[in-house]
Structure formats: structure tokens, C-alpha cells
Amino acid sequence: MVLGDMDGDGHLDAVTKDQGTAVVRIFYGDGSGKSFVESSAGLPNSEVGDFSMAWHDVGDVDGNGNLDIVIVSGGDAVKNDLQVLVR
């Protein structure tokens, strides 16, 4: 799990990946630190590839002020694959 303000509301959100799959989920925080709402809104596709993700992080890759999601694969079928979900 990685934390970052994915929707620009000033509250931390959680970006997760399903273990052993290529599904990315964002849980939007309400600012209390206790309540998160799951959503895939804003993701181009929650199924980002046919591989097992080994690592993911968030950062402003394209310099537009929005956090992007960076994913590195770890599956046997695809090695050293890097994907960026630009937001």
C-alpha cells in the first residue's frame, strides 16, 4: 500500500494492488484517517496488465501536479516491465 493525495483534496488516499494480480485500487480518505471509500474512478482501467505486480508507488511523473501510479511487474511471463498510470 502507498499513501498519497490522489484526488487533490488535501487528504491522504491509499493505493493498493491485489496480491498476485494486476488490479490496482484507490481508497479515497475523508481526512479523519478512519474512513476510506474504494473507487477505480480516474483509473484508465483497473486491470493494468497480465502480470503480477512486484512494486508500485506514486509520484508526479509528468509534472502536471497530479500524482501518477508507477507499477513494476514481477511475474514470470513478463520481466522488467514498467507501467505508469498518468492522472
C-alpha positions in Angstrom: 0.0 0.0 0.0 1.2 3.5 -0.9 -0.3 6.7 0.5 -0.7 10.0 -1.4 -3.3 12.7 -2.2 -4.6 11.1 -5.4 -7.6 13.4 -5.9 -6.1 16.7 -4.7 -8.4 17.3 -1.8 -5.6 17.5 0.8 -6.4 14.1 2.4 -4.3 11.0 2.2 -5.6 8.3 -0.1 -4.3 4.6 -0.3 -3.2 3.0 -3.5 -3.2 -0.8 -3.3 -2.5 -3.7 -5.6 -4.2 -7.1 -5.3 -1.6 -9.8 -4.4 -0.8 -11.9 -7.4 -2.9 -10.0 -9.8 -2.7 -6.8 -11.9 -5.6 -5.0 -10.2 -4.9 -1.5 -8.8 -7.4 0.1 -6.3 -7.6 3.6 -4.8 -9.2 4.1 -1.4 -10.0 7.8 -1.0 -9.6 9.2 2.5 -12.1 11.5 4.1 -9.4 13.3 6.3 -10.3 11.5 9.5 -7.8 8.8 9.0 -10.5 6.3 9.8 -12.7 6.1 6.7 -11.8 5.3 3.1 -14.0 4.8 0.1 -12.9 2.4 -2.7 -13.0 3.7 -6.2 -11.4 3.0 -9.5 -12.7 6.3 -10.9 -9.9 8.1 -12.7 -8.0 5.0 -13.5 -7.9 4.2 -17.2 -8.5 0.6 -16.4 -8.3 -1.2 -13.0 -6.8 -4.2 -14.8 -3.4 -2.8 -15.8 -1.8 -5.8 -17.4 -1.5 -9.6 -17.4 1.3 -9.9 -14.9 1.9 -9.9 -11.2 2.9 -6.5 -9.8 6.1 -6.6 -7.7 6.2 -3.0 -6.7 4.1 0.2 -7.0 4.5 3.8 -5.9 3.0 7.2 -6.6 4.7 10.4 -7.8 4.1 13.3 -10.3 5.8 11.7 -13.3 4.6 14.1 -16.0 4.9 17.3 -13.9 1.2 18.3 -14.1 0.7 18.5 -10.3 -1.3 15.2 -10.1 0.1 12.0 -8.6 0.6 9.2 -11.1 0.8 5.5 -10.3 4.1 3.7 -11.2 4.0 -0.1 -11.4 6.8 -2.6 -11.9 6.0 -6.2 -12.8 7.3 -9.2 -11.1 5.6 -12.1 -12.9 7.4 -14.9 -14.7 5.7 -14.2 -18.0 6.8 -10.5 -18.2 10.1 -9.3 -16.6 11.3 -5.8 -16.1 8.0 -4.2 -17.3 7.3 -0.7 -16.1 3.9 1.0 -16.5 2.8 4.5 -15.5 -0.9 5.3 -15.0 -0.9 9.0 -15.7 -3.6 11.0 -13.9 
